[in-house]
Amino acid sequence: WPGWLKITSLRCEEIVDQRTEADLKEPAAESFRDELADIGRSGKGLFKNRGFRLFSASQGASLLGDKLGYIALIEMVRARFPETSSQVLATVMIVMSLPTLVFGPFFLMLVDRMKRKTVLIISDVVRLAVTIGGPLVIMFVPGVPVYWALMIILLIFFTFTFTFNSVRLSIVPDIVRNKEHLHGANSFLNFLNRISVLVGITGGSFLVVLPLWEKLGIEGWSSGFFADGLTFAVSAVALLLLRVKSHLLPARKQSLGEATEKISGGFRAMGEVLKFIFRNPVVLAGILSIIQFGVFNTAMLVLIVPIVQTHLGLGTQGVGILGLAVGLGFIVGSALYGFFGKRIPKTHLIFISYGMIGVSMGAVAILPLIGLAQAGRFYIYIYMGVVAFLAGILYHTINTAHDTLIHEEVPGFIRGRIFSAREWLYNFSLVGTALLLGGTAYLAHPFFLTGMCGLFFGLTCLVGMIYVWAKIGKDNNGYD
């Protein structure tokens, strides 16, 4: 709390000058090649650490399960709600964001007072029970309202996914005690995430359509959830074997007056955070552009997935194959970022990338106009594969530029709350876009809505670039 309240005694102009030497030297995001080199440099000592090996096994299994679960969910919506898949997926996006919006502030007050290993294990066990039990209830319990059962299951699942994700990265320094190995550890965990995208999405799309499941008397989508549950079991066992020293804040009883004073101090501190954001045009541009990121992710699930599954006739297997193209785009985007990411101002890079996303969505929207939607599967795969590959490159570029911009522009002692503010804005953007697209999906065709999203990105790209040129370039502070 004293560190948190420290900001209230500083004017925002002074905050900009309060950077420590470590803040200024903090490395920007690396290319894929540099990440692998960093893993190699740290590998000899890093992988001798039994705790890190167990944690990596847990993370690898959990990340893979997440991707399998997403594919299973997409296939279930297609199978159970074929006529209203866009609307149901929009509701799914809202349910995914609710735990962060509702429980986020309370959990952030408690997270450092809880044993991190215990939180991770409980999260995995609950998600294991939900991913195994939920499909069994839906398939074999007569009279169950499938829609509402699905929403309850997802709400429980993503609540504990939120708690898991909030803790999993904070436990890394407790496991990797050598600070020289921390960067290599984070690079390896990022590498596992990329591999899980390639393996989970592509493999899951083939798993859920195997004829074997029909012979066994179960629906194909349930196999993806069962595989997801298995990965959570592997993750929980690995965490049980993990020995890590807990780092808990000292707990003590507080009077009502003390608690009220601290809470009010927290609100004053957050007020200073908002002042800092609005007085720094670079940070303001980066924070506000997260709204576009929420629109992008929602449009992918609510519009592009049903287009690929139903309107282009590629099914969930097509989603998985195009997901492979997206995953390859992640890897290529990581490598390309190492070449041009440090040469182009992050604000320019973010808004230009959103403009290119607008072009990509426009390319999907015009499919019926150019007659390719009725062409053979080979031509559709080639066309959509190029679009998906480009989307993967742009997604990685935007995500990395967002993080790096905050790392470069924000002092260390306020950076956590800046990231928290960005995360809240991102989730509000998800919910708002899901409500808008889910409602209009009853009235307009997904191709038309995709075109409107492309137009949105084109317009916001222009507005963002004008803001960058007018504000940041005008200040002559090295960004023009």
C-alpha positions in Angstrom: 0.0 0.0 0.0 2.7 2.6 0.7 4.2 1.9 -2.7 0.7 2.1 -4.3 0.0 5.4 -2.6 3.4 6.9 -3.5 1.9 8.0 -6.8 -0.5 10.3 -5.2 2.3 12.6 -4.1 3.7 12.9 -7.6 2.6 15.2 -10.3 2.2 13.3 -13.6 4.8 15.5 -15.3 7.3 14.3 -12.7 6.3 10.7 -13.1 7.6 10.7 -16.7 11.1 11.6 -15.3 11.0 9.1 -12.5 12.2 6.1 -14.7 15.0 4.0 -13.2 17.9 2.8 -15.1 16.4 -0.7 -15.2 13.2 0.7 -16.8 15.2 2.4 -19.6 17.2 -0.7 -20.3 14.2 -3.1 -20.3 14.5 -5.1 -23.5 11.8 -4.7 -26.2 10.1 -7.7 -27.6 12.4 -10.1 -29.4 12.2 -11.9 -32.6 11.4 -15.6 -32.7 15.1 -16.3 -33.5 16.3 -14.2 -30.6 13.9 -15.9 -28.2 15.2 -19.3 -29.2 18.8 -18.0 -28.7 17.8 -16.7 -25.3 16.3 -20.1 -24.4 19.6 -21.7 -25.5 21.7 -19.4 -23.4 19.7 -20.1 -20.3 18.9 -23.7 -21.1 21.9 -25.4 -19.4 21.0 -24.1 -16.0 17.3 -23.5 -16.6 16.3 -27.1 -17.5 18.4 -28.5 -14.6 15.8 -26.9 -12.4 13.3 -29.7 -11.6 10.7 -27.2 -10.6 10.8 -25.4 -13.9 10.6 -28.7 -15.8 7.4 -29.6 -13.9 6.0 -26.1 -14.3 6.7 -26.2 -18.1 4.9 -29.6 -18.3 2.0 -28.1 -16.5 1.9 -25.0 -18.7 2.4 -26.9 -21.9 -0.5 -29.3 -21.0 -2.8 -26.4 -19.9 -2.1 -24.2 -22.9 -2.7 -27.2 -25.2 -6.0 -28.0 -23.4 -7.1 -24.4 -23.8 -6.8 -24.6 -27.6 -8.5 -28.1 -27.7 -11.3 -26.7 -25.6 -11.9 -23.7 -28.0 -12.1 -26.0 -31.0 -14.5 -28.3 -29.1 -16.7 -25.3 -28.2 -16.8 -24.1 -31.8 -17.8 -27.5 -33.0 -20.5 -27.9 -30.3 -22.0 -24.5 -31.2 -22.0 -25.5 -34.9 -23.7 -28.9 -34.1 -26.2 -27.7 -31.5 -27.0 -24.2 -32.8 -26.5 -24.3 -36.6 -28.9 -21.5 -37.4 -27.8 -19.1 -34.6 -24.1 -19.8 -34.3 -23.0 -16.1 -34.5 -25.4 -15.1 -31.8 -24.4 -17.9 -29.5 -20.7 -17.3 -30.0 -21.3 -13.6 -29.2 -22.8 -14.7 -25.9 -19.8 -16.9 -25.3 -17.5 -13.9 -25.7 -19.5 -12.0 -23.1 -19.4 -14.9 -20.6 -15.6 -15.3 -21.2 -15.1 -11.6 -20.2 -17.5 -11.5 -17.2 -15.1 -13.0 -14.6 -12.4 -10.4 -15.4 -14.9 -7.5 -15.2 -16.7 -8.7 -12.1 -14.1 -10.5 -10.0 -11.0 -8.7 -11.2 -10.8 -5.9 -8.6 -11.5 -8.3 -5.7 -9.1 -11.0 -6.8 -6.3 -8.4 -7.3 -6.6 -7.5 -3.6 -6.3 -11.1 -2.5 -3.9 -12.7 -5.1 -0.7 -11.9 -3.2 -2.3 -13.2 0.1 -2.9 -16.7 -1.4 -0.6 -19.6 -2.0 0.0 -19.4 -5.7 0.6 -23.2 -6.2 -2.7 -23.9 -4.3 -4.6 -21.5 -6.6 -3.2 -23.1 -9.7 -4.1 -26.6 -8.5 -7.6 -25.7 -7.5 -8.1 -23.9 -10.8 -7.0 -27.0 -12.8 -9.1 -29.4 -10.7 -12.3 -27.4 -11.1 -11.7 -27.0 -14.9 -11.0 -30.7 -15.1 -14.4 -31.5 -13.4 -16.2 -29.0 -15.7 -14.7 -30.1 -19.0 -15.5 -33.8 -18.2 -18.8 -33.4 -16.4 -20.3 -30.7 -18.5 -20.5 -32.6 -21.8 -21.7 -35.7 -20.0 -24.6 -33.8 -18.5 -25.5 -32.1 -21.8 -25.4 -35.4 -23.8 -27.0 -37.9 -21.3 -29.2 -36.0 -18.9 -32.7 -35.7 -20.5 -34.4 -32.4 -20.5 -31.4 -30.3 -19.8 -31.6 -26.8 -21.5 -28.5 -27.0 -23.6 -28.0 -23.3 -24.1 -28.3 -22.4 -20.4 -26.3 -25.4 -19.3 -23.5 -24.3 -21.7 -23.5 -20.8 -20.3 -23.3 -21.9 -16.7 -20.4 -24.3 -17.6 -18.5 -21.6 -19.4 -19.0 -19.1 -16.6 -17.5 -21.5 -14.1 -14.7 -22.6 -16.5 -13.6 -19.0 -17.4 -13.8 -17.9 -13.7 -11.2 -20.4 -12.8 -9.3 -19.8 -16.1 -9.1 -16.1 -14.9 -7.7 -17.1 -11.5 -5.2 -19.5 -13.2 -3.9 -16.9 -15.7 -3.7 -14.2 -13.0 -1.3 -16.4 -10.9 0.6 -18.5 -13.4 3.1 -15.9 -14.5 3.6 -14.4 -11.1 4.9 -17.8 -9.8 7.8 -18.0 -12.3 10.3 -16.0 -10.2 9.5 -18.2 -7.2 10.5 -21.3 -9.3 13.4 -19.8 -11.3 15.5 -18.3 -8.5 18.4 -17.3 -10.8 17.4 -13.9 -12.3 19.7 -14.5 -15.3 17.4 -17.4 -16.3 14.1 -15.4 -16.0 14.2 -14.1 -19.5 14.9 -17.5 -20.9 12.1 -19.0 -18.9 9.6 -16.5 -20.2 10.8 -17.0 -23.7 10.3 -20.8 -23.4 6.8 -20.3 -22.0 6.0 -18.1 -24.9 7.4 -20.7 -27.2 5.1 -23.3 -25.6 2.1 -21.0 -26.3 2.9 -20.8 -30.0 3.3 -24.5 -30.3 0.0 -25.1 -28.5 -1.7 -22.9 -31.1 -0.3 -25.0 -34.0 -0.9 -28.4 -32.4 -4.1 -27.7 -30.4 -6.2 -25.9 -33.0 -5.1 -28.1 -35.9 -5.1 -31.4 -34.1 -8.4 -30.5 -32.3 -10.2 -29.8 -35.5 -9.4 -33.3 -36.8 -10.1 -34.9 -33.5 -13.7 -33.7 -33.1 -14.7 -35.0 -36.6 -13.4 -38.5 -36.3 -16.1 -41.1 -37.3 -15.0 -43.1 -34.2 -17.1 -41.0 -31.8 -20.3 -41.8 -33.6 -19.6 -45.5 -33.3 -19.0 -45.0 -29.6 -22.3 -43.2 -29.2 -21.0 -39.8 -28.3 -20.9 -36.5 -30.1 -17.6 -35.5 -31.7 -17.3 -32.2 -30.0 -17.3 -33.9 -26.6 -14.0 -35.6 -27.4 -12.3 -32.2 -27.5 -13.6 -31.4 -24.1 -12.5 -34.8 -22.7 -9.0 -34.3 -24.2 -9.0 -30.8 -22.6 -9.9 -32.4 -19.2 -7.0 -34.8 -19.6 -4.5 -32.0 -20.1 -5.8 -30.3 -16.9 -5.2 -33.6 -15.0 -1.6 -33.7 -16.3 -1.2 -30.0 -15.3 -2.6 -30.6 -11.8 -0.3 -33.7 -11.2 2.7 -31.7 -12.3 1.9 -28.9 -10.0 1.3 -31.3 -7.1 4.9 -32.6 -7.6 6.2 -29.0 -7.7 8.0 -27.7 -4.6 7.9 -23.9 -4.4 8.3 -21.6 -1.5 5.2 -19.5 -0.9 5.5 -15.7 -0.8 2.6 -14.3 1.1 2.0 -10.8 2.3 1.8 -10.6 6.1 -1.8 -10.9 7.1 -3.1 -8.8 10.0 -6.4 -7.6 11.3 -7.4 -4.1 10.2 -9.9 -1.8 11.6 -12.7 -0.5 9.3 -11.1 2.9 9.3 -7.8 1.6 8.1 -9.4 -0.5 5.4 -11.5 2.5 4.2 -8.5 4.8 4.1 -6.5 2.3 2.0 -9.4 1.8 -0.4 -9.8 5.5 -0.8 -6.1 5.8 -1.3 -6.3 3.2 -4.0 -8.9 5.2 -5.8 -6.7 8.3 -5.6 -3.8 6.3 -7.0 -6.0 5.1 -9.9 -6.9 8.8 -10.6 -3.3 9.6 -11.0 -3.0 6.6 -13.4 -5.7 8.2 -15.6 -4.0 11.5 -15.5 -0.7 9.9 -16.5 -2.4 8.2 -19.4 -4.2 11.3 -20.7 -1.1 13.5 -20.4 1.1 11.1 -22.3 -0.1 11.0 -26.0 2.0 7.9 -26.8 0.5 5.9 -23.9 -3.0 7.3 -24.6 -2.8 6.2 -28.3 -1.7 2.7 -27.2 -4.3 2.3 -24.5 -7.2 3.5 -26.6 -6.2 1.2 -29.5 -6.9 -1.8 -27.3 -10.5 -1.1 -28.2 -9.7 -2.1 -31.8 -8.1 -5.3 -30.5 -11.3 -6.3 -28.7 -13.3 -5.7 -31.9 -10.8 -7.8 -33.8 -10.9 -10.8 -31.5 -14.7 -10.7 -31.2 -15.1 -10.5 -35.0 -12.9 -13.5 -35.5 -15.0 -15.7 -33.3 -18.5 -14.3 -34.0 -18.2 -13.7 -37.7 -15.2 -15.4 -39.3 -15.6 -18.8 -37.6 -19.3 -19.2 -38.8 -18.3 -17.9 -42.3 -15.6 -20.6 -42.5 -17.7 -23.4 -40.9 -21.1 -22.8 -42.6 -21.1 -20.2 -45.4 -17.9 -21.5 -47.0 -18.7 -25.1 -46.2 -15.3 -25.9 -44.6 -16.7 -27.1 -41.3 -14.7 -27.1 -38.0 -11.9 -28.9 -39.8 -11.5 -25.9 -42.0 -11.3 -23.7 -39.0 -8.4 -25.8 -37.7 -6.5 -25.7 -41.0 -6.9 -22.0 -41.2 -5.9 -21.9 -37.5 -2.6 -23.5 -38.6 -2.1 -20.7 -41.0 -2.7 -18.2 -38.2 -0.2 -20.0 -36.0 2.4 -19.9 -38.7 1.7 -16.2 -39.0 2.5 -15.8 -35.3 5.9 -17.3 -35.8 6.7 -15.3 -39.0 5.4 -12.2 -37.3 7.7 -12.8 -34.3 10.6 -13.1 -36.7 9.7 -10.0 -38.7 9.2 -7.9 -35.6 12.8 -8.4 -34.8 13.7 -6.6 -38.1 11.3 -3.7 -38.3 9.7 -3.5 -34.9 12.5 -1.4 -33.4 12.7 0.8 -36.4 9.1 2.0 -36.6 7.4 3.9 -33.8 5.1 1.6 -32.0 2.1 4.0 -32.4 2.6 4.0 -36.2 3.0 0.3 -36.3 -0.2 -0.4 -34.3 -2.5 1.8 -36.4 -1.0 0.7 -39.7 -1.5 -3.0 -38.7 -5.1 -2.2 -37.8 -5.5 -0.7 -41.3 -4.2 -3.9 -42.9 -6.6 -5.9 -40.7 -9.4 -3.8 -42.2 -8.1 -4.7 -45.7 -8.0 -8.4 -44.7 -11.6 -8.3 -43.4 -12.7 -6.5 -46.6 -11.1 -9.4 -48.6 -13.3 -11.9 -46.7 -16.4 -9.7 -47.1 -16.1 -9.5 -50.9 -16.0 -13.3 -51.3 -19.6 -13.6 -52.5 -19.1 -10.7 -54.9 -16.2 -12.3 -56.7 -17.8 -15.7 -56.8 -15.1 -17.4 -54.8 -17.6 -18.5 -52.1 -19.0 -21.0 -54.6 -15.6 -22.1 -56.0 -13.9 -25.3 -55.2 -12.5 -25.9 -51.7 -8.9 -25.7 -53.0 -9.3 -22.1 -54.1 -11.1 -21.1 -51.0 -8.4 -22.7 -48.8 -5.7 -20.8 -50.8 -7.5 -17.5 -50.5 -8.5 -17.8 -46.9 -5.1 -19.3 -45.9 -3.3 -16.2 -47.2 -5.8 -14.0 -45.3 -5.4 -16.1 -42.1 -1.6 -16.1 -42.4 -1.6 -12.3 -42.7 -3.9 -12.0 -39.8 -1.5 -14.1 -37.7 1.4 -11.8 -38.5 -0.7 -8.6 -37.7 -2.1 -10.1 -34.5 1.4 -10.9 -33.2 2.7 -7.5 -34.3 -0.1 -5.5 -32.6 0.0 -7.6 -29.4 3.8 -7.2 -29.1 3.8 -3.5 -30.0 1.1 -2.8 -27.3 3.2 -4.5 -24.6 6.5 -3.0 -25.7 5.0 0.5 -25.9 3.9 0.3 -22.3 7.3 -1.2 -21.3 9.1 1.7 -22.9 6.9 4.6 -21.9 5.7 3.8 -18.4 7.8 3.8 -15.2 8.0 0.5 -13.3 6.1 1.5 -10.2 3.0 2.4 -12.2 3.2 -0.1 -15.0 1.1 -2.8 -13.3 -1.9 -0.5 -13.1 -1.5 0.7 -16.6 -1.6 -3.0 -17.8 -4.7 -3.5 -15.6 -6.4 -0.5 -17.0 -5.7 -1.8 -20.5 -7.0 -5.3 -19.6 -10.3 -3.8 -18.3 -10.7 -1.7 -21.4 -10.0 -4.7 -23.6 -12.7 -6.8 -21.8 -15.3 -4.0 -22.0 -14.5 -3.8 -25.7 -15.1 -7.5 -26.1 -18.4 -7.4 -24.3 -19.6 -4.3 -26.2 -18.6 -5.7 -29.6 -20.2 -9.1 -28.8 -23.5 -7.4 -27.8 -23.4 -5.3 -31.0 -22.5 -8.1 -33.4 -24.7 -10.7 -31.7 -27.7 -8.4 -32.0 -27.1 -7.3 -35.6 -26.4 -10.9 -36.6 -30.2 -11.5 -36.5 -30.7 -8.8 -39.1 -27.5 -8.8 -41.3 -25.4 -11.4 -43.0 -22.0 -12.2 -41.5 -20.3 -11.2 -44.8 -21.9 -7.7 -44.6 -21.0 -7.4 -40.9 -17.4 -8.4 -41.7 -17.2 -5.7 -44.3 -18.5 -3.2 -41.7 -15.8 -4.3 -39.3 -13.2 -3.8 -42.1 -14.5 -0.3 -42.6 -14.3 0.4 -38.9 -10.6 -0.6 -38.9 -9.9 1.5 -41.9 -11.5 4.6 -40.3 -10.0 4.1 -36.9 -6.6 3.6 -38.6 -6.9 7.0 -40.2 -8.1 8.7 -37.0 -5.3 7.1 -35.1 -2.6 8.1 -37.6 -3.9 11.7 -37.6 -3.8 11.8 -33.8 -0.2 10.4 -33.9 0.9 13.0 -36.5 -0.9 15.9 -34.8 0.0 15.1 -31.2 3.2 13.1 -31.0 4.9 14.6 -34.1 3.9 18.1 -33.0 5.6 17.6 -29.6 8.8 16.8 -31.5 9.8 14.1 -29.0 11.5 11.7 -31.3 8.4 9.7 -32.5 7.9 11.5 -35.9 
